[in-house]
Amino acid sequence: MRKPDLAFTRRNILGFASGVTFVVGAGVIWRAKQRGVFGSPPNEAFAPWDLWNDPTLKGTPMALVAAGIVASSPHNTQPWALHVADDRIELLADTRRNLGAFDPYLREMHIGLGCAIEQMMLAAGPNGYAVTVAPEAGSLLALQDHTGIAKVATLQLTKLSAPTEADALYDAIPKRHTNRFPYDRAAGLPSSARTLIEDVSDEENVKLFLFDEGDARRRFDEAVVAATEEIVADAEMVEASQRWFRETTSEIVAHRDGLTYDAAGLSTFMTAAAKLVPVSAQTAHEAWLAQTRDRQLPTAPLTGFVAVRDRYDRAQALAAGRVWARMQLVAATLGFAMQPINQPIETVDREKQLGKEARSEARLVALTNAPGWLPTFAFRAGMPTVAAPESPRRSLKDVTS
Ligand SMILES: Cc1cc2nc3c(=O)[nH]c(=O)nc-3n(C[C@H](O)[C@H](O)[C@H](O)COP(=O)(O)O)c2cc1C
């Protein structure tokens, strides 16, 4: 008996090829969906952005907490835990949410906690509270245990007879996002921006250093690039950073923290490619170096440092964070963009941790030329070319007790 003809006729080949194309294409689309290539899906991970003035929280201490948890934090680690009572909020550091070799002394963690304090304080008046903050004193160097909870500050609340008028910085809370996209350097900054940034810091232990053009600015950029190169060559730092990268939609939904491709400041094409094809931590961080050197620094009309008297004083780290939070909120009210660019101080910590020659500190001293002031935070500012997206946040339930 004659078998059915399986000869490779043109028709068969075309049919087979289109079948394969369909299967591969469907696979790619399925994978792309899994990895969130088609934009960031609306999900619970972003819901806390709507809570800062939620009517059901209005006039309660929880409204302050809701404003605090959308604050900036290093690598979006959200290192906060909050004990909430009618007359006070205790802010604790969840030191397990540390950045390892990227932040060996929890200095950046404390700056992030300072950001949360500032946003809670801005929310106090409009929710009918007067607030005083009592930070825990002491040195970060004494905080050796990075596996538990450490008290950071108490916010003492007193009921006012009526809520105060909301101010512009409070209203800017949901608009504040870290913008890692290129800026429009030619557009400069709004005329009042520089003065408003400078006025933000009335803390006696915090001072700003700003750089726009000229030799000092060139050396600022060089210091950032050199530090980024050092980090990329340090496998332990790369690994520590990568641990907080959330690559897929399901990771974002599960963790509700960390860095995402959508917020990385990449072009639309690169964002889709990065989501679709996973790359190694090393490759990702080399791309970060190129982005810092070729897109972020050259497009920023203004850069700067927040400096303190003692980089490892816990209260001064919180104060620096409060200043950074206010600066970013000023930017949000005026419509300009800001991004921390902290590599030159991260390498100071790393050299200290490894007992290496303090080359990074020497770079900073040469730049600020101000004895007694130690940069603890670096940033850039400019008019945005792309609006920065929201980053995920853990829920109120997850961070309060
Ligand atoms: C202490 C500290 C250090 C940070 N360092 C950097 C940095 O070097 N580069 C960067 O792009 N973002 C940095 N960030 C921004 C955080 O990654 C960002 O706040 C977080 O991902 C949440 O995103 P959001 O600010 O848009 O809400 C830093 C934030 C803090 C508080």
PDBQT file of the ligand as one rigid body, heavy atoms in Angstrom, charges set to zero:
ROOT
HETATM    1  C1  LIG A 501      20.038  57.510  49.717  1.00  0.00    +0.000 C 
HETATM    2  C2  LIG A 501      19.545  57.314  48.312  1.00  0.00    +0.000 A 
HETATM    3  C3  LIG A 501      20.452  57.002  47.306  1.00  0.00    +0.000 A 
HETATM    4  C4  LIG A 501      20.018  56.861  45.995  1.00  0.00    +0.000 A 
HETATM    5  N1  LIG A 501      20.949  56.675  44.997  1.00  0.00    +0.000 NA
HETATM    6  C5  LIG A 501      20.554  56.617  43.716  1.00  0.00    +0.000 A 
HETATM    7  C6  LIG A 501      21.504  56.587  42.655  1.00  0.00    +0.000 A 
HETATM    8  O1  LIG A 501      22.721  56.640  42.883  1.00  0.00    +0.000 OA
HETATM    9  N2  LIG A 501      21.062  56.537  41.385  1.00  0.00    +0.000 N 
HETATM   10  C7  LIG A 501      19.716  56.537  41.088  1.00  0.00    +0.000 A 
HETATM   11  O2  LIG A 501      19.358  56.484  39.913  1.00  0.00    +0.000 OA
HETATM   12  N3  LIG A 501      18.777  56.599  42.084  1.00  0.00    +0.000 NA
HETATM   13  C8  LIG A 501      19.175  56.642  43.364  1.00  0.00    +0.000 A 
HETATM   14  N4  LIG A 501      18.241  56.783  44.369  1.00  0.00    +0.000 N 
HETATM   15  C9  LIG A 501      16.812  56.865  44.016  1.00  0.00    +0.000 C 
HETATM   16  C10 LIG A 501      16.085  55.571  44.362  1.00  0.00    +0.000 C 
HETATM   17  O3  LIG A 501      16.540  54.504  43.566  1.00  0.00    +0.000 OA
HETATM   18  C11 LIG A 501      14.588  55.814  44.187  1.00  0.00    +0.000 C 
HETATM   19  O4  LIG A 501      14.175  56.729  45.165  1.00  0.00    +0.000 OA
HETATM   20  C12 LIG A 501      13.773  54.542  44.316  1.00  0.00    +0.000 C 
HETATM   21  O5  LIG A 501      14.062  53.657  43.264  1.00  0.00    +0.000 OA
HETATM   22  C13 LIG A 501      12.279  54.829  44.321  1.00  0.00    +0.000 C 
HETATM   23  O6  LIG A 501      11.901  55.505  43.162  1.00  0.00    +0.000 OA
HETATM   24  P1  LIG A 501      11.194  56.937  43.234  1.00  0.00    +0.000 P 
HETATM   25  O7  LIG A 501      12.164  57.902  43.845  1.00  0.00    +0.000 OA
HETATM   26  O8  LIG A 501      10.898  57.282  41.799  1.00  0.00    +0.000 OA
HETATM   27  O9  LIG A 501       9.951  56.807  44.054  1.00  0.00    +0.000 OA
HETATM   28  C14 LIG A 501      18.653  56.974  45.689  1.00  0.00    +0.000 A 
HETATM   29  C15 LIG A 501      17.739  57.282  46.710  1.00  0.00    +0.000 A 
HETATM   30  C16 LIG A 501      18.179  57.462  48.015  1.00  0.00    +0.000 A 
HETATM   31  C17 LIG A 501      17.207  57.858  49.072  1.00  0.00    +0.000 C 
ENDROOT
TORSDOF 0
